[in-house]
Amino acid sequence: MKNITLTDTLINNNPYELSLTQKSTLFSEALIEEIKFHYDNNEQYRRFCKNKDFDPYKFSGNLEQIPPIAVSVFKDLGKDLKSIPDSEVKLSLQSSATSGIPSTVVLDKITAKRQAKVMIKVVKDFIGGERKPFIIVDVTPNPENIKFLGARYAAIGGYLNFASEVNYTLDKGDNDKVSFNIEKTKAFIDAMGKETPMVVFGFTYMLYAQVVKPLLEKGIKFELPKGSKIIHIGGWKKLESEKIGKQQFNAAMSQLFSVKEEHVIDIYGFTEQMGLNYPDCECGWKHTPIYSEVIVRNPVTREQLEHGKEGVLEFLSPIPHSYPGNVVLTDDMGIINPEPCPHGRNGTRFKILGRLKKAEVRGCGDILGSKLKFSGEDQEFETLETSNLELHYWKGKKLDNSQSAELQLKELIDELNAKKEWLRAQPIDALIGLIGEASKVWLNAEGELESMKEKGLAFLANWSKPIHLNRIATIGLRNNRQYIDGFLPLNDSRKQFLKANQKGLVCHWLAGNVQVLGMFALLQAILTKNVNLLKISSKDGGVFANLLQTFEGLSYTTPGGYTIKGDDLLQTIAVVYFSHRDKKIGELMSKSANVRIAWGGREAVETVANYPSMYDTEDIIFGPKISFSTISNEVLSTERKAKKLARKVAVDSSVFDQTGCASPHNLYIERGGIVSPKEFCEFLAEGMEKASVQIPKGETSVEQISTIHSIRGLYDFKGEVWASDDTTWTVVYSEDQNLKPPVYSRVIMVHPVDHINETLEYIDDNIQTIGLASSGKKALDFAEKAVEKGVMRCPEMGRMLNFESPWDGIFLMERMVRWSTFGGPLV
């Protein structure tokens, strides 16, 4: 005889008849019973529970204390996250995934049967128990349409349980174009008669795109019988660009089909707990049935919020039996209303307020699939804009702001070019000395500069000291920085002389992730005596203006008595902002450039690359790159050495909050050392905590914090996690050796390897830097093989972010000059 579970008993109840008090004990016991099943039968889930210090057999707390699984886990682990033998798997379900990777869950007979039962019970409560004629706004689910329907096929099949007769309203033509069959639909409505209420069913976006919008524009309406209802599923994501809200949607549907607005029912649900549907009640809120419960959590702290406050929604249900989807934290934002329903439905009342946005790519990890060809070919802009020219910093002649943005920019470029002669006459040692005076101010970081300490200002200050600039200029100008001042003998020759000349106007397109890096390029452009026009990111936040203001009032006198003033130098530099979608002004800036320098990810460098330019313009692209680190076992010979190395890794992982192209995101450690890779993670956690004090973390968005929580939750299944109490830093460990995409925000992923050469397979020319901790011939052999595959740098740990020359394989100063000879030739 079949065992009757607590969940079976729960399902036998009607969805909204029990009060919260009556529901509480039965629901909690059924939930824990299922969680115990997964704990016993799912090794991954058991590891997750142990990592969260949760044992269902000893648990006696409240529901909110059960650790939830983030929906992202079902995207990564998918079919592997099951609590049943493969022989019992009947079906795999995937979410529609309008963007990104779909979630996957596996179903057995028990789960599928439960899902069908609870779905029928809930939907019946809203549309009645008797079957009704259904108008389904989609194509007929014939074999030739299954691929086109995708995930919609299963959802449509579930609602057919409520249909007496069905009319599919969409016809599919060539190239999968669909059209609404008006005549067929009208004929179906007429045939059903005026006394039989009907149900219109469809996916939210398709209802709007294929029905509401085109038919109302044509003045077409349908007269459905009294009591008819419209139910729609699928969320609102695709309607965001249309700026269509629920109230406007309901009004339009009511007008088109002649039904009451309160009978337009939006049904919320998600793949990870398929079968559990949450229709809109006439009161305007959704209700949890007896088969589920909802909790609202703070998106930053993950603490439960009191009713009435907005947060991310967590859903609990004992229904899933084949996979541990009983306590799931979604990406959806919502709010709970503690007031009772005026229509008498029990269950927690809640609303969906939207989806928690994904964290934007903040670093250089948005790598290109292939290299761009800088041919000046026309670029397709999604939306062309005309924008204003915002002058963020300029100490030259005042511009006529009554003119168009293009005319203002042209005037500004003319003013900069007029300063080339003055800059050409300045001795390089005077320029180095003046920058050195500014570096002293940056090092003190007072006033407006204080907030930039966490943005790499200390690195810039030390890099800009005269002793370092002398070396950089000497390396970049063929071992003699004075070549930029005039003709000097080439290789001590008495016959031939060499001189470096300014290129002219250097135009910079700066990235928003690590603004200070743009200063390294600007200072080298100044030392090569070029005038400079900088287009900042919308996220600049005044960084560049504050840095340049340092030069105001400064002066420097060389040992030979030559004086240069910062206010004069500032007339050779202008900082502007305009929309990247403003093609005309972008092209004007590009066509005027003798050198184009672009920083950033895919979109940023593609935009610049596709602008037309002069045929001899020098392009310097610091495009999207990522980096990682690797450690040989011989350097882990003592605990003391391992801790010292861990502190260096922590510094590399904390500078710029990992948004730089040289920031490590993955760390590979050889097995076989005195300190194991997993033990090194403990030392690294200590180092990350210390680094968080020495290098304060910048502001972190709610979306980025949510991403950090998700990656921690994933590795609670796949490995181990060491982390700060908040989201300041995270160390995750996994036996999986694959190079993982960047998470940013001080998240370092550690992988063990048998030999560091195993990491060579992950190298291509999208890898900029590998922090290398190895020794002797082994280190040299690895570096030679790594650079052959495209790596630019193999620095020591702790120095990965130190801007050096060459950078990204480029001697930057040499690219910003023209070389001329006098006399000779030598042969």
Secondary structure by P-SEA (a helix, b strand, c coil): cccccaaaaaaaccccccccccaaaaaaaaaaaaaaaaaaccaaaaaaaaaaccccccccccccccccccccccccccccccccccccccccccccccccbbbbbbbcaaaaaaaaaaaaaaaaaacccccccccccccccccccccccccaaaaaaaacccccccccccccccccbbbbbaaaaaaaaaaacccbbbbbbbcaaaaaaccaaaaaaabbbbbcccccbbbbcccccccccccccaaaaaaaaaaacccccccbbbbbbccccccccccccccccccccccbbbbbbccccccccccccbbbbbbbbccccccccccccccccccccccccccccccbbbbbcccccccccccccccccccccccccbbbbcbbbbbcccccccccccccccccaaaaaaaaaaaaaaaaaaaaaccaaaaaaaaaaaaaaaaacccccccccccaaaaaaaaacaaaaaaaaaaacccccccccccccccccccbbbbbbbccbbbbbcccccaaaaaaaaaaaaaacccccccccccccaaaaaaaaccccbbbbcccbbbbbaaaaaaabbbbcccccaaaaaaaaaaaccbbbbbccaaaaaaaaaccccccbbbbbbcbbbbbbbbcccccccaaaaaaaaaaaaaaaccccccccccccbbbbbccccccaaaaaaaaaaaaaaaaaacccccccaaaaaaaaaaaaaaaacbbbbbcccccbbbbbbcccccccccccbbbbbbbbcccccccccccccccccccccccaaaaaaaaaaaaacccccccccccccccccccccaaaaaabbbbbcccccc
